[in-house]
Amino acid sequence: MLRSLFLPSLLSVWILLSSISSGSQNLEYPPTIKRPTVNEYHGYKVMDEYQWLEEIDRPEVRIWADAQNDVSTKHLRKLANRNNTINMLNKYMAQEKRWSTYANINFSSNHESNYRLFYDDNFSAPSIYYRERSFNNYRVLVDPKFISNSDRIVVENFAPSKDDRYLAYLYSRNGSDWREIKIQSTKGGISPPEVLTGVKFSNVRWFNNGFFYKRYREGAITDQTLDSEIYYHRLFTEQKEDSLVFKTNSPLDDFHLSGTYQEDMYVLEIDNPAKDHYSYLYFDPAGDVKAFRPLHYKVNYSLEFIDYKHGRFYMEATIHNKSQIIAFTAQNPLEISRITPEYQDAQITGYELMDDKIVVSYQALSKPFMTVMDLEGNVLKEVDLPGGVSVSNMSYQKASGDFIFLLQSFTIPPVVCKLDLNKFGYSVVERTGVNFDFESFKFSTEYFPSKDGTMIPIFMVYKNELKKDGKTPFLLSAYGGFGKVSNPRYDAGIIYFIEQGGAFAFVHARGGGELGYEWWKNGRLDKKQNTFDDVIAAAEYLIDENHTQPEKMGFIGSSNGGLVAGAVLTQRPELFGAMVLKVAALDMLRYERFTVGPKWVNEFGSVADSLEFLNLASYSPYHNLKENIQYPPTLLVTAHTDDRVPPLHSFKFAAAMQGLSGGHPVLLWTQQGTGHSGAANVSEQVENKAFIYGFLHEYLLRKD
């Protein structure tokens, strides 16, 4: 006989229309039909009443989502206007809006030219600008507005050829993870006319008169991302003539190809998440064998290729549960030399390798630093940096000899700095203006015990002082997944929240990589509950310390952080006064059936395993909603063309929440023309933040 695992949220009665009160207003949700579907896992039956919403391109689902948007956008715009959020956020956005977000900035190391992304105006995605070394002014090289009149085009990455004659650039349509590749002449010659499609999670590695790139099998927006292949494209030829370079028989095998600027070495990583092992092959163009050859085969450690110098591979690896930079030769790949020193409680966040030096950036919990070494690992200098900031985009410009990097924090927009490689001092060379006094913002790192007694760090940002009168609205955030090191990044929304009398706190929950490999290991698979316990304990800590109270506590999480938000929402709803879940994974029993889900089984587990199924069911937000629980006001933000965490997660969760007998708003806002990373132009970025922070203002900051 089959056992049953009927979850309380899915036993509610047929509801065609729900209404809730928000102040003096009533919100009327669109009708949501229940179509009970039973899924069986290892003898357990699980009822799913909203599984039909997974077919996001069916007309009835589109109509339902559009009707939800009519309700949510009208209400969110009213809250943003009521709280003057748009005007205030426009003020807190960096003054120099013409600069890009810096995430994709390319200082073009080793080239005579320089490429950067600029906003032409507030209503367009950034364009690629180009500057030759002999000229001071940039000129437009690629304007995405001319690629399509109907789709929103965003340049995602670009790579100059070795001779600097051509620039290959990858762009997306409407925020999708699928990319197209075009090539632009930089010297005024004829540009290759071909457009490459079917590209995803790929870079461009130039070789001779063409480049390597990665393709996948194309399908519907929610189809699994499988069948990775490496191709070589020759300029001025059609894509159908491209040469297949590498593939395997396993559809789950994924590839990552790296190479040197000098085009003298290439490394191919083969990753199979289901088998939890990696293989590394190399291609030496000067070698006798013109093919990829094994370097490390089916090992259980991950390597990231950095560069190839003086006959040695330089790679980042995890050794003794710490990230290190190592070196070895192709002849003796197991004879490893460790290059970087080991620092306690500091993680590598970046590196740049030159002919005779390597600069590595580290992030401690409250303070970053950079270490300059020679290629044998002898430390030349440790460069101290201000507390509360993060380092990114390090780049050595060989033509000028300048070493450039970015500094930023939650309250300071990115500034471009230059490091003197002889005296080891640094200076600010480009500063982004702001319309507020960033020096009045303070920060501190404190520790609190989680449920199992583990001490968890929390990074808090506030203005002037942090009071203990229980009256400060607090906005929590966390990521806690995939071993990712979460560095401070400028966010105008955080400025807005603090300027309105609130405070912000980031929880370094287990599952992230801030405290190393073990920190990640203790927040994944069967230990994923630790991540949620850490965030719950953080909320309790802020309340116990009398900084705030539950009705003034909010949480905002994106992607894996959105999963965290959903889990703490369902497990401890009484701790929070408002929740924002952005592009969140929420149905953890079916996540691996869609898009990149199969690549995440090492992080979350698979329902194909009986124990992992039970673990997923224990915290899956969608399956743990309950009747007769007062959930806090909740805003779900998703995007129709998000093909990383498809909107079906938010659709189903919103439908289930709205079908419960609660009294607080549940808003589903599906953005159009964008994907997992959100809006591309400044105007939409301001409006999107205004909707989110207008919502948070209404339920956490309002005093009347």
KAPEUR-V7026 format. One record per residue. N is the residue number from 1. OMEGA is omega in radians with two decimals (NA if undefined). BURIAL is I if it has 24 or more other ideal C-beta (glycine too) atoms within 12 Angstrom, else O. Layout:
# KAPEUR-V7026
<<N,OMEGA,BURIAL> <N,OMEGA,BURIAL>>
This chain:
# KAPEUR-V7026
<<1,-3.13,O> <2,3.01,O> <3,-3.12,O> <4,3.06,O> <5,3.13,I> <6,-3.05,O> <7,-2.95,I> <8,-3.07,O> <9,-3.02,I> <10,3.07,I> <11,-3.09,I> <12,-3.10,I> <13,3.13,O> <14,-3.14,O> <15,3.10,I> <16,-3.10,O> <17,3.10,O> <18,3.05,I> <19,3.13,O> <20,3.13,I> <21,3.04,O> <22,-3.00,I> <23,3.14,O> <24,-3.07,O> <25,2.96,O> <26,3.03,O> <27,3.11,I> <28,-3.13,O> <29,3.02,I> <30,3.08,I> <31,3.09,O> <32,-3.11,I> <33,3.02,O> <34,3.08,I> <35,-3.03,O> <36,3.08,O> <37,-3.14,O> <38,3.04,O> <39,-3.09,I> <40,3.10,O> <41,3.03,I> <42,3.11,O> <43,3.08,O> <44,3.02,I> <45,3.14,O> <46,3.12,I> <47,3.08,I> <48,-3.06,I> <49,-3.07,I> <50,-3.12,I> <51,3.13,I> <52,3.12,O> <53,3.08,I> <54,-3.14,I> <55,-2.91,I> <56,-3.12,I> <57,3.04,O> <58,-3.10,O> <59,-3.09,O> <60,3.08,O> <61,3.10,I> <62,3.12,O> <63,3.13,O> <64,-3.12,I> <65,3.11,I> <66,3.11,O> <67,3.05,I> <68,-3.14,I> <69,3.11,I> <70,3.13,O> <71,-3.01,I> <72,-3.08,I> <73,3.10,I> <74,-3.12,O> <75,-3.12,I> <76,3.10,I> <77,3.12,I> <78,3.11,I> <79,3.13,I> <80,3.12,I> <81,-3.12,O> <82,-3.09,O> <83,3.11,I> <84,-3.00,O> <85,-3.10,I> <86,-3.13,I> <87,-3.11,O> <88,3.13,I> <89,3.07,I> <90,3.09,I> <91,-3.05,O> <92,3.00,I> <93,-3.13,I> <94,-3.12,I> <95,-3.09,O> <96,-3.07,O> <97,-3.11,I> <98,3.08,I> <99,3.09,I> <100,3.12,I> <101,-3.14,I> <102,-3.11,I> <103,-3.11,I> <104,-3.09,I> <105,-3.14,I> <106,3.12,I> <107,2.99,I> <108,3.12,I> <109,3.11,I> <110,-3.12,I> <111,3.08,I> <112,-3.07,I> <113,-3.08,I> <114,-3.12,I> <115,3.09,I> <116,3.10,I> <117,3.08,I> <118,2.92,I> <119,3.04,I> <120,3.13,I> <121,-3.10,O> <122,-3.00,O> <123,-3.10,O> <124,3.00,I> <125,-3.10,I> <126,3.04,I> <127,3.05,I> <128,3.07,I> <129,-3.00,I> <130,3.10,I> <131,3.04,I> <132,-3.06,O> <133,-3.06,O> <134,3.13,O> <135,-3.11,O> <136,-3.02,O> <137,3.06,O> <138,3.00,O> <139,-3.13,O> <140,3.08,I> <141,-3.14,I> <142,3.07,I> <143,-3.07,I> <144,-3.13,I> <145,-3.09,I> <146,3.10,O> <147,-3.12,I> <148,3.06,O> <149,-3.04,O> <150,-3.12,O> <151,3.05,I> <152,-3.06,I> <153,3.10,I> <154,3.05,I> <155,-3.05,I> <156,-3.10,I> <157,3.09,I> <158,-3.09,I> <159,3.09,I> <160,3.05,I> <161,-3.08,I> <162,-3.14,I> <163,3.08,O> <164,3.13,I> <165,-3.07,I> <166,3.03,I> <167,3.01,I> <168,-3.14,I> <169,-3.14,I> <170,-3.14,I> <171,3.13,I> <172,3.03,I> <173,3.04,I> <174,3.03,I> <175,-3.13,I> <176,3.01,I> <177,3.06,I> <178,-3.10,I> <179,2.92,I> <180,-3.14,I> <181,2.99,I> <182,-3.12,I> <183,-3.11,I> <184,3.02,I> <185,-3.14,I> <186,-3.04,I> <187,3.11,O> <188,3.12,O> <189,3.13,O> <190,3.11,O> <191,3.05,O> <192,-3.03,I> <193,-2.98,O> <194,3.04,O> <195,-3.13,I> <196,-3.13,I> <197,-3.14,I> <198,-3.06,I> <199,-3.13,I> <200,3.12,I> <201,-3.05,I> <202,2.89,I> <203,3.07,I> <204,3.10,I> <205,-3.08,I> <206,3.05,I> <207,-3.09,I> <208,-3.09,O> <209,3.10,O> <210,-3.10,I> <211,3.01,I> <212,3.05,I> <213,-3.06,I> <214,3.09,I> <215,3.03,I> <216,3.00,I> <217,-3.11,O> <218,3.12,O> <219,3.11,O> <220,-3.02,O> <221,-3.11,I> <222,-3.12,I> <223,3.11,I> <224,3.11,I> <225,-3.03,I> <226,3.02,I> <227,3.08,I> <228,3.12,I> <229,3.06,I> <230,3.13,I> <231,3.01,I> <232,3.14,I> <233,3.08,I> <234,-3.09,O> <235,3.11,I> <236,3.01,O> <237,3.12,O> <238,-3.09,O> <239,-3.13,I> <240,3.11,O> <241,-3.12,O> <242,-3.10,I> <243,3.02,O> <244,-3.07,O> <245,-3.06,I> <246,2.98,I> <247,3.09,I> <248,3.14,O> <249,-3.11,O> <250,3.13,O> <251,-3.14,O> <252,3.11,I> <253,3.12,I> <254,-3.04,I> <255,2.97,I> <256,-3.09,I> <257,3.08,I> <258,3.12,I> <259,-3.12,I> <260,3.05,I> <261,-3.11,I> <262,-3.13,O> <263,-3.13,I> <264,3.09,I> <265,3.10,I> <266,3.14,I> <267,3.13,I> <268,3.06,I> <269,3.05,I> <270,-3.06,I> <271,3.06,I> <272,-3.08,I> <273,-3.13,I> <274,-3.09,O> <275,3.07,O> <276,3.01,O> <277,-3.06,O> <278,2.99,I> <279,-3.11,I> <280,3.11,I> <281,3.12,I> <282,3.09,I> <283,3.13,I> <284,-3.10,I> <285,-3.13,I> <286,-3.09,O> <287,-3.12,O> <288,-3.09,O> <289,-3.11,O> <290,-3.13,O> <291,3.07,O> <292,-3.12,I> <293,-3.09,I> <294,3.06,O> <295,2.97,I> <296,-2.98,I> <297,3.10,O> <298,3.10,O> <299,-3.10,O> <300,3.08,O> <301,-3.09,I> <302,3.09,I> <303,3.05,I> <304,-3.08,I> <305,3.11,I> <306,-3.11,I> <307,3.11,I> <308,-3.07,I> <309,3.02,I> <310,3.08,O> <311,-3.12,O> <312,2.99,I> <313,3.02,I> <314,-3.06,I> <315,2.98,I> <316,-3.11,I> <317,3.03,I> <318,-3.13,I> <319,-3.09,O> <320,3.09,O> <321,3.09,O> <322,3.07,I> <323,-3.11,I> <324,2.95,I> <325,-3.06,I> <326,3.09,I> <327,3.08,I> <328,3.12,I> <329,3.09,O> <330,-3.13,I> <331,-3.12,O> <332,-3.05,O> <333,-3.14,I> <334,3.04,O> <335,-2.96,O> <336,3.02,O> <337,3.10,I> <338,-3.05,O> <339,-3.02,I> <340,3.03,I> <341,3.13,O> <342,3.12,I> <343,3.11,I> <344,3.05,O> <345,3.03,O> <346,-3.05,I> <347,3.08,I> <348,3.11,I> <349,3.14,I> <350,3.14,I> <351,3.04,I> <352,-3.07,I> <353,-3.14,I> <354,-3.10,I> <355,-3.07,O> <356,-3.11,O> <357,2.98,I> <358,3.10,I> <359,-3.12,I> <360,3.06,I> <361,3.12,I> <362,3.06,I> <363,2.91,I> <364,-3.04,I> <365,-3.06,I> <366,-3.04,I> <367,3.08,I> <368,3.00,I> <369,3.10,I> <370,3.10,I> <371,3.11,I> <372,-3.10,I> <373,2.90,I> <374,-3.02,O> <375,3.05,I> <376,3.11,O> <377,3.09,I> <378,-3.09,O> <379,3.10,O> <380,-3.13,I> <381,2.96,O> <382,-3.03,O> <383,3.10,I> <384,3.12,O> <385,-3.11,I> <386,3.08,I> <387,3.05,O> <388,-3.14,I> <389,3.07,I> <390,3.14,I> <391,3.06,I> <392,3.00,I> <393,3.05,I> <394,-3.10,I> <395,3.05,I> <396,3.13,I> <397,-3.01,I> <398,-3.09,I> <399,-3.10,O> <400,-3.08,O> <401,-3.12,O> <402,3.01,I> <403,-3.01,I> <404,3.02,I> <405,3.14,I> <406,2.96,I> <407,3.04,I> <408,3.08,I> <409,3.09,I> <410,-3.04,I> <411,3.14,I> <412,3.11,I> <413,-3.10,I> <414,3.01,I> <415,-3.13,I> <416,-3.12,I> <417,3.10,I> <418,3.14,I> <419,3.05,I> <420,-3.06,O> <421,3.08,I> <422,-3.13,O> <423,3.06,O> <424,2.96,O> <425,3.12,O> <426,-3.13,I> <427,3.09,O> <428,-3.13,O> <429,3.05,O> <430,-3.09,I> <431,3.10,O> <432,-3.09,I> <433,3.08,O> <434,-3.11,I> <435,3.10,O> <436,-3.11,I> <437,-3.09,O> <438,-3.13,I> <439,3.10,O> <440,3.12,O> <441,-3.12,I> <442,3.09,I> <443,3.08,I> <444,3.04,I> <445,3.12,I> <446,-3.13,I> <447,3.11,I> <448,3.13,I> <449,3.02,O> <450,-3.06,I> <451,-3.11,O> <452,3.10,O> <453,3.11,O> <454,-3.14,I> <455,-3.05,O> <456,3.08,I> <457,3.07,I> <458,-3.11,I> <459,-3.04,I> <460,3.12,I> <461,-3.09,I> <462,-3.12,I> <463,3.06,I> <464,3.13,O> <465,3.13,O> <466,-3.05,I> <467,3.07,O> <468,3.12,O> <469,3.10,O> <470,-3.03,O> <471,-3.06,O> <472,3.00,I> <473,-3.09,I> <474,3.05,I> <475,3.13,I> <476,3.00,I> <477,3.09,I> <478,3.03,I> <479,2.96,I> <480,3.12,I> <481,2.99,I> <482,-3.14,I> <483,-3.09,I> <484,3.03,I> <485,-3.10,I> <486,-3.12,I> <487,3.06,I> <488,3.07,I> <489,-3.08,I> <490,-3.13,I> <491,-3.14,I> <492,3.10,I> <493,3.09,I> <494,3.08,I> <495,3.13,I> <496,-3.07,I> <497,-3.12,I> <498,3.14,I> <499,3.10,I> <500,3.07,I> <501,-3.11,I> <502,3.07,I> <503,-3.09,I> <504,3.11,I> <505,3.07,I> <506,-3.11,I> <507,3.09,I> <508,-3.04,I> <509,3.06,I> <510,-2.97,I> <511,3.00,I> <512,-3.08,I> <513,-3.04,I> <514,-3.13,I> <515,3.00,I> <516,-3.02,I> <517,-3.12,I> <518,3.12,I> <519,3.08,I> <520,-3.09,I> <521,-3.11,I> <522,3.05,I> <523,3.11,I> <524,3.14,I> <525,-3.07,I> <526,3.09,O> <527,-3.11,I> <528,3.13,I> <529,3.09,I> <530,3.12,I> <531,-3.11,I> <532,3.10,I> <533,-3.13,I> <534,-3.14,I> <535,3.10,I> <536,3.12,I> <537,3.10,I> <538,3.11,I> <539,3.11,I> <540,3.14,I> <541,-3.13,I> <542,3.08,I> <543,-3.14,I> <544,3.11,O> <545,3.10,I> <546,3.02,O> <547,-3.04,I> <548,3.10,I> <549,-3.00,I> <550,-3.09,I> <551,3.10,I> <552,-3.10,I> <553,3.08,I> <554,3.08,I> <555,3.05,I> <556,-3.12,I> <557,-3.10,I> <558,3.10,I> <559,3.07,I> <560,3.04,I> <561,3.05,I> <562,3.01,I> <563,3.11,I> <564,3.12,I> <565,3.14,I> <566,-3.12,I> <567,-3.12,I> <568,3.07,I> <569,-3.09,I> <570,-3.08,I> <571,-3.11,I> <572,-3.07,I> <573,-3.08,I> <574,-3.12,O> <575,-2.95,I> <576,3.11,I> <577,3.10,I> <578,-3.13,I> <579,3.02,I> <580,-3.14,I> <581,-3.09,I> <582,3.12,I> <583,-2.97,I> <584,2.96,I> <585,-2.97,I> <586,3.04,I> <587,-3.01,I> <588,3.05,I> <589,-3.08,I> <590,-3.06,I> <591,-3.03,I> <592,3.11,I> <593,-2.98,I> <594,3.02,I> <595,-3.06,I> <596,-3.13,I> <597,3.14,I> <598,-3.14,I> <599,-3.07,I> <600,-3.04,I> <601,3.07,I> <602,3.14,I> <603,-3.00,I> <604,-3.00,I> <605,-3.07,I> <606,3.08,I> <607,3.08,I> <608,3.08,O> <609,-3.02,O> <610,-3.14,O> <611,3.11,O> <612,3.05,I> <613,-3.13,I> <614,3.11,I> <615,3.11,I> <616,-3.13,I> <617,-3.09,I> <618,-3.09,I> <619,-3.13,I> <620,-3.03,I> <621,-3.11,I> <622,-3.05,I> <623,-3.10,I> <624,2.97,I> <625,-3.06,I> <626,3.04,I> <627,3.00,O> <628,3.03,O> <629,3.12,O> <630,3.10,O> <631,-3.14,I> <632,3.02,I> <633,-3.00,I> <634,3.06,I> <635,3.08,I> <636,-3.13,I> <637,3.12,I> <638,-3.14,I> <639,-3.05,I> <640,-3.12,I> <641,3.02,I> <642,3.13,I> <643,2.97,I> <644,2.92,I> <645,-2.99,I> <646,-3.02,I> <647,-3.14,I> <648,3.10,I> <649,-3.13,I> <650,3.11,I> <651,-3.07,I> <652,-3.11,I> <653,3.12,I> <654,3.14,I> <655,-3.13,I> <656,3.14,I> <657,-3.13,I> <658,3.13,I> <659,3.12,I> <660,-3.09,I> <661,3.10,O> <662,-3.10,I> <663,-3.10,O> <664,-3.10,I> <665,2.96,I> <666,-3.04,I> <667,3.06,I> <668,-3.12,I> <669,-3.13,I> <670,-3.14,I> <671,-3.14,I> <672,3.07,I> <673,3.11,I> <674,-3.08,I> <675,-3.02,I> <676,-3.05,I> <677,3.06,I> <678,-3.03,I> <679,-3.09,I> <680,-3.11,I> <681,-3.01,I> <682,-3.10,I> <683,3.14,O> <684,3.08,I> <685,3.13,I> <686,-3.12,I> <687,-3.13,I> <688,3.10,I> <689,3.14,I> <690,3.10,I> <691,-3.10,I> <692,-3.06,I> <693,2.96,I> <694,3.07,I> <695,3.13,I> <696,3.11,I> <697,-3.07,I> <698,-3.00,I> <699,-3.14,I> <700,-2.97,I> <701,-3.06,I> <702,-3.09,I> <703,-3.11,O> <704,NA,O>>
